[in-house]
Amino acid sequence: MFTDRSPGRGPDPEAESLLIRAAMEQAAEGAPALPDLVPVALAQGRRRRTRARAAIGAGVTGVVALGVFGAVLPMWSSGGGTQPAQTWSAASQTTTTTVTPPPSPAATARPVPTPVHIEPTEGETSMADLPPAERIRREQFQQQAAALFDELLPRQLGPVRPVDLAVSRYQGGRNGNTFPVIFSVRPQGDPGDAPADPPCRDTPLKGLECRTAMLPGGIKARLMTAEGNSRGTQTITGVNLAFAYGDSRVRISVDGDDTSMVSAPVTAEQLLAVAEDPRFLELVAYADGRPMEEKEHTVRGG
């Protein structure tokens, strides 16, 4: 299609626009109608927006979960094991270390006290007469008990040493004084084999003071301070604590020195502190379950 232009004149824009539109209509004549793309574009936009929100929500949920569980899950070591002393938190990112507590006094190495040797009297037995295995067992028990007494009882009592005559015998000493110590866990006899304990009350005329106390586990104990031997105007005193445990009768006592007439440098309250110590009660429980003394009985006709 051509247009007639006069020489020397420029193109007519309006006429060219009409010619182009007519040409396009002629070319598209007979072709199918084009689909409406607007609804399709809107649907695709909504789907993309939904997927984007879901992805953002999943990411936030993952961060929250990491913050919650990361605070309590242990870190894994490269060797496949766990490091229970270290934890990681997404919030704080701090590392904590469990410090091992220092050993207790009972676990600290102590020098083994040399036993005191006492020759048995006529008709009396000694730990030396026991079978070797039983003698060693009792000696080890004495060593543990002596170390505990040496730690818990006053320093004025001096070093506490086991006595090789019997498992219940010990001895303290300082400045030339000797203080007998008894720690006995004796199986109780049948009813009537041993006399019942007298009522716990003070007897001033005999220098006797008695009171009761409660040990851990609801154990009722009897504490006594009593005068012992006397020489002229001098009198020495000792302390005694007794209670029942399991199938045994337990006694711990400290007496004065009869030779130098010096009273026991231990009070009833200090003896009670020993009986309240869990380590002492562990020794009592062991001796109650594995007796090392004869069953108590009453000597009749004596």
GIRASUL-V344938 format. One record per run of one state. SS is the DSSP state (a for helix, b for strand, c for the rest). FROM is the first residue (numbers start at 0). TO is the last residue. Records with the same first field share a line. If there is no record, write none. Layout:
SS = FROM-TO, FROM-TO
//
This chain:
c = 0-11, 28-36, 70-72, 76-80, 87-103, 107-114, 116-125, 129-130, 152-153, 163-167, 174-175, 187-201, 206-206, 215-217, 231-232, 245-246, 254-255, 257-260, 262-266, 276-276, 289-301
a = 12-27, 37-69, 104-106, 126-128, 131-151, 154-156, 203-205, 267-275, 277-288
b = 73-75, 81-86, 115-115, 157-162, 168-173, 176-186, 202-202, 207-214, 218-230, 233-244, 247-253, 256-256, 261-261
//
